[in-house]
Amino acid sequence: MEPQDNNPSQPGVTRPGGRSARPAAGSADVPRRPWVVGVSGASGTPYAASVVRGLLAAGEAVDLVVSRASRLTLLDETGISFRDAHWRADLREWLALGADGKPGTFAITDADLDLVRYWPAGDLAAGPSSGSYPVKGMLIVPASTACVAGVALGLSKDLLQRVASVTLKERRRLVVAVRETPLNGQTLKHLVTLDEAGAVVLPASPAFYAGATHIQDLVDFVAGRVLDAADVPHRLYRRWVGELGSGSKEAD
């Protein structure tokens, strides 16, 4: 399906001539309500890919913002050059890549990509820069300490930070998957500020109780926890069931 217009008719508005602008249930005129996924320059681009795949598998629309710094990290970690003019082809390659660097690990279809809208990081007039643009919330994965500081201080130096600021002011869900170690005192203060503002601070810390046997399992655990914080259903990791030793058992 093709992305809707950035300024869809408001439900309940009556157009000249008395014709209601309220979209019918299930109509193609119903505006998208995507999750904004912001990718900052921290190490951990496989986390972002796993989150996006999880959203698409759940049938969720995605608005993607890739910071300038994250393009350097993506190139370093995967060898993929993410280009504005060729974002669709580059995103397909990125999402198909396994956490171990193996290309074609995941099948990415045109239908998957049709659920994605890409906004350049320098486009401060982009749809998600306004609180009137309908979104469900924002997931920043991975979040660098520079990104954390910018959001905590309300700097809005690029689209990623601007959307995060809008998400907080509109009281929407903001999940910040910070990826750094160790953390200094100033960053810890910024994280407390985000927590107090209503964000979910989610360190990219893989767990081992889910029976991880591959690097992809560890990546998917963190991505799954991000989706849990957004209340998006997924099957990225095996959940704790209260049985000791269950992590070492073969998956069903």
N, C-alpha and C positions, 0 to 999 in steps of 0.2 A: 504494500500500500504506500502511496506517495504521501509525504508530509503535508499536513494541513497548512493553510495560510496562517501567518503569524498573528493576524488580528481577526480571529473568528468572531461571528456575531455573538453578542451576549445573550444567554438564555432569558426568555421572557420579554425581550425588547420588541416593540411593534414597529414595523417598517411603515413608510408612507403607504396609504391605501388600506391600512388596517390588517395587513398580512402579518401574522406572528412570526418572529424570527426564532422561536424556540425549536431546537432540533428534535426530531422524533427519536424515540429510544432506539438505539442500534443504528442510527443514521450515520452516513459517512460525514455528515456535517458536525457531529459531536467532536469538540476539540480534543486533541491529544492531551494527556496528562503524563508526561514522561518523568523519569528520574534523571536528574542531571548527574553525570559522572565526570568529576574533575580529576585530572591526572597531573600531579605536580612533578617536580624534578627529582624527588627522592628515589633511591634504588627500590625496585619492587614492581617493575612494569608487569610481570606475570600476575601479580595480585589484581591489577586493573583489568587485565584481559579476562581473568576468571570471573570477576564481578560482572563485567559486561555480558559474558556468555551466560551467566546465571540469570541475569535480568531478561535476556532475550529468550532463554528457555522457558521462563515463566510467562512469556507473552507481554512483557513490559516494554514500553517505548523508552528510548534512551536519547538524551541530548548530551553529546560528548564535547568536552572542552579539554584540550591537550595543551599544557603550558609550553612556552618556548624552551624552558630548561628541561622539561620532560622529554622533548624530542632528542636531546643529546643523550639522556639516560637510555631511552629506547634504542637509539642507534648503537650505544655501547653494549647494552645487554642482549640485544637481539639481532643487530645488523640491519634493522629496518629503518629506512628514512621515511618519516611521516610527513607528507606534503599536503598543503591545503588543497591544491588543484587535483590531487589524486588520492584524497583521503579514503575513498571507498575501497579502492584496490589495496591500499596500504593497511587499512583496518582489517580487511579480510585476511591478509597475510599474517597480521599480528594475532588476531583471534584464533587462527588455525594452529598457531605455534604452541607446542608443549612447553612446560616450565623447564624441561631439560634441553630446550633448543631444537627439538625435532620438528621440522616443518610438516604441515599436513596432519598433525595429531588430531585436530578437531575439524569436523565438517561444518563449514560456514556457508549458508545458502543465501541466495538473493533475497529471499523472504526475511531472513534474519537482518540483513543490512537495510532492508526497507523500513525497519523499526527504528533506525538510528538517524538522527539529525546531527550534523557536525557544525560547530561554531568556532571560528578562529579565536585564539586567545586574545588577540588585539582588538577584536570587534566589541567595543563597549556599548554599541547600539544593538547588540544581539537580543533576541527575544528574552532569554532568561535574565537579562540585566534589569528587567522591570518586574516589580511585584505583581503586576496585572497579567503577566504571562503565566498560564496555568501549568504548574509542575507539582509533583508529589513531594519532592524534597531533593536533597543533594547528597551524594556520596563522594568524598574526596579520598582517593586511593591510588597510590600511596600519597600521604601528606608529608611534605618536607617540613623541617623546623622553620624555614623562611616562610613557607605558606601558612603555617600555624600562627606565626607572629603577625603576618599581614592581616589574616582574618581576625585575630584577637584584637588588633589595634584598629580595625576598620579601614585599612589603607585603600583597598579596591584599586590596586595598581594595574591589574589586568582583569580579564573577564572572569577567570576562575575565582579570584578574591571578591569581585563584585557580586557574583552569583551567591557566594557563601554569605556575604553580608545581607543580601536580599532575603535569603532563606531564613536567616536568624530574625530579621525584622518582621517577616511575615509569619513567624512562629511555625515554620515547617521543619520537618525532620532533617537534621544535618549530622552526618556521620563522618568523623575525621579519623582516618586510619593512619595514625602517625607512624613513620618508619625511620627511626634513628636510635642509636645507642652509642655511648651513654647519653643521658639527657641532663643538660645543665639547669641551674636554678631558674634562669630567665624563661627557658622553654617550659619548664614545669609551671611557672606562674601563668604563662600564656594558655596552657592547657586547662588550668583551673578557671581562667577567665572564660574559655569556651564552654566548659562544663556549666558554669554559673549562668551563661547565656542560653543554655538549653541544648547545646550540642551533645552528641554522644562521642566521647573520646575513646577510640578503639585502637590500642597499640597493635601493630602487625606482629603478633606473637603467636606462632604456631604451637599447637598442643600435640601430644603424642598418645593420648588415651583413645583416640579414634582409630588406632591401628595403622598409622602411616607406614608405608613400605616404599614410597617413591616421593621424589621432590614435589610432584604434582599434588600428592595428598596433603602436604604441608601448606602449599599455596592455596589449595581449595578450602582447607580449614579456615584460614584467615578470611578468604572471600565469603565463605559461608556465614561466618560470624558477622561480617558487614551486612549481608542480606538479612540475617536474623534481626539486626538492629533496625532494618527498614521494613520488617514484617513481610518480606518477600519469600514465598515458599521455594524450597530447593532441596536437592539431594546431593550436595557437594561433599558432605562428610557424615560419618557414622556418629549418631548422637549417643550420649551417655544414658544408659538404662538402669544404672544402679547395681550393676553386676561386676564385681572385681574380675579382672582378666578378660573382659569382653573385647578389649582392644586388640588382643593377640589372636582372636579367633578369625577364621576366614569370613569375609563379607558374604551376606546372603546373595 
